Amino acid sequence: MRRKLLDTLNTSLERKLPEQRLFLKSDTGTRFIRLRPLTMASVLAGGAVLMSWTIVVTAIFLMDSISSGNQREQSQRERDIYEARLNALSQERDDRASEAAAAQDRFFVALEQISEMQSSLLASEDRRTELETGIEVIQKTLRRTIRERDTARTEHETLVAKLDSGDAANAPAFAEDGTSEGSVSFLTAALEETASERDEAIKFSSEAEQIVEDLKFEMQLNEDRNNRIFQRLEEAVTVSLEPLDKMFRAAGMPTESILNEVRRGYSGQGGPLLPATKSTSGGATVKDQTSARANTILKELDRINLFRIAADKTPVGLPVKSAYRFTSGFGYRRDPKGAGRRMHAGVDFAGPSGTPIYASADGVVTFAGWQSGYGRLVKIKHAFGIETRYAHNSKIRVKVGQRVSRGDRIGDMGATGRVTGVHLHYEVRINGNPVNPMTYIKAGRDVF
């Protein structure tokens, strides 16, 4: 049956592919190979399949090459865009740092002005208190002098009346001796002396009132100047506080809870117990109002200081300060080792081998050694449940348990672990979950 089927196929193909014979001649004789139509059809079909496969593979290869070229160009364009953007961010960061330094200088000048202002206010308050005391003494003396003058006048009138009536029994001793003119002269001299003392007291009181008016005018000038100083301080505090608050909100961090946590960690108080002093002026004075306003500014300054402490503990700084290339962002990407689409839990900064790597915030080193995939790895624990990781180091410069501050050098850039080249793999994790480090870096570029 099979033989019959082959013969039928050969017969049907013989019209287009007639049977061929391939002769092989040798010294001993001549032989031939018989090429039947079915055999030739099989050979031609195999050649056609091979040629088709070659064409398809070549086309695929060419298309892949063209696509790879386009992808490379696209990647190069994206890298150029990233580099331009990073350069712009670096320039903007430097400008912001200059502005922050200038604002800090203005802030220190304002603090000195506050100190001088408070000293002036205290001196003015002391002078005012002394003048009030002096005025009270003058008023008491004047009232006593007036009473004495009135008493002397009454006695004089009584004595004159007695002398005129001849009643010598109740007259003074010198009047009983018949020296009425001497008594009148004595009383007149006493009245003149009393009037002179009264006039001096009135003059002193006028001078004291003028001094009080001058002091009030001087205090008003000081108050106006202090108001201007306070306004500048309040504006400076507002300008300094808004970027810090904006930085933490941009990073998605609750500012009040962060400040409360920092406040709990920096809450030591103490000192000797001193007696309390109370104001005797009978109401709120300019000094009390100024003190209240100054206390408000001091509270805002304390808030700025708490923000500064929290910022030092938050990874808002760049881990690389030398020249670098931003080669990979946070999120899903095509694995550079060909493992398909994978999650990239950090960002990559490429640079020369040995490039210094710095801590991005204050913290404590919890790991410094080799870890699979990461190579030489440094882990730093920060406040608020934040952890940063610095991978693929060529050299580690810190130890476990060591406290580091932002800007401390912790390692050198390398190519250890699972890498395709020299770079830093930088991660930020909150309570163990990876987050985009660029969120913090971008949030801090307006302040640092």
Buried (B, 14 or more C-beta within 10 A) or exposed (E): EEEEEEEEBBEEBEEEBEBEEEEEEEEEEEEEEEBBBBBBBEEEEEEEEEEEEEEEEEEEEEEEEEEEEEEEEEEEEEBEEBBEEBEEBBEEBEEBEEBBEEBEEBBEEBBEBBEEBBEBBEEBBEBBEEBBEBBEEBEEBBEEBEEBBEEBBEEBEEBBEBBEEEEBEEBBEEBEEEBBEEBBEBBEEBBEEBEEBBEEBEEBBEEBEEBBEEBEEBBEEBBEEBEEBBEBBBEBBEEBBEBBBBBBEBBEBEBEEBBEBBBEEEEEEEEEEEEEEEEEEEEEEBBEEBBEBBEEBEEBBEBBEBBEBBBBBBBBBBBBBEEBBBBBBBEEEEEBEEEEEEEBBBBBBBBEEEBBBBBBBBBEBEBBEEBEEBBBBBBBEBBBEBBBBBBBBBEBBBEEEBEBEBBBEBBBBBBBBBBEEBBBBBBBBBEEEBBBBBBBBBBBBBBB
